[in-house]
């Protein structure tokens, strides 16, 4: 499977495991960027990967 250049919000939810509202909150905070193509909101796949990589790591017992 080829890596997409950009994904829609529903695809970003499916690929990332984050909730739709969490992604919109990240967009609102500026932690994640998106582009509009007509009515569609598209997130660059590389931006989605960078956002996920920027999240804090899991600390057991913390």
C-alpha positions as CSV (number, residue, x, y, z in Angstrom):
1,X,0.0,0.0,0.0
2,X,1.3,3.5,-0.9
3,X,1.4,6.1,1.8
4,X,-1.1,8.8,1.1
5,X,0.0,12.5,0.8
6,X,-3.0,13.7,2.8
7,X,-5.9,12.1,4.6
8,X,-9.4,13.3,5.6
9,X,-10.4,13.7,9.2
10,X,-12.2,10.3,9.3
11,X,-9.1,8.6,7.8
12,X,-6.9,10.4,10.3
13,X,-9.1,9.1,13.2
14,X,-8.8,5.6,11.8
15,X,-5.1,5.7,11.2
16,X,-4.0,7.5,14.4
17,X,-6.4,5.9,16.9
18,X,-7.2,9.4,18.2
19,X,-10.7,10.6,18.5
20,X,-12.3,13.0,16.1
21,X,-12.6,15.6,18.9
22,X,-9.0,15.1,19.9
23,X,-7.8,15.8,16.4
24,X,-10.0,19.0,16.2
25,X,-8.6,20.2,19.5
26,X,-5.1,19.7,18.2
27,X,-6.0,21.7,15.1
28,X,-7.5,24.4,17.3
29,X,-4.4,24.6,19.5
30,X,-2.1,24.7,16.4
31,X,-0.5,21.4,17.3
32,X,-1.7,19.9,14.0
33,X,-2.3,21.7,10.7
34,X,-4.8,21.0,8.0
35,X,-5.8,22.4,4.6
36,X,-9.2,22.9,3.0
37,X,-9.9,21.5,-0.4
38,X,-13.4,22.7,-1.1
39,X,-15.5,21.4,1.8
40,X,-13.0,18.7,2.7
41,X,-10.5,19.1,5.5
42,X,-7.2,17.4,4.7
43,X,-4.3,16.6,7.0
44,X,-0.9,16.0,5.5
45,X,0.2,12.4,6.4
46,X,3.6,13.7,7.4
47,X,2.0,16.3,9.7
48,X,-0.2,13.6,11.3
49,X,2.9,11.4,11.9
50,X,4.8,14.4,13.4
51,X,1.9,15.2,15.6
52,X,1.8,11.6,16.9
53,X,5.5,11.6,17.4
54,X,5.3,14.8,19.5
55,X,2.8,13.3,22.0
56,X,4.3,12.4,25.4
57,X,5.5,8.8,25.8
58,X,3.6,6.5,28.1
59,X,5.0,6.3,31.6
60,X,3.8,3.2,33.6
61,X,2.7,4.1,37.1
62,X,3.0,7.9,36.5
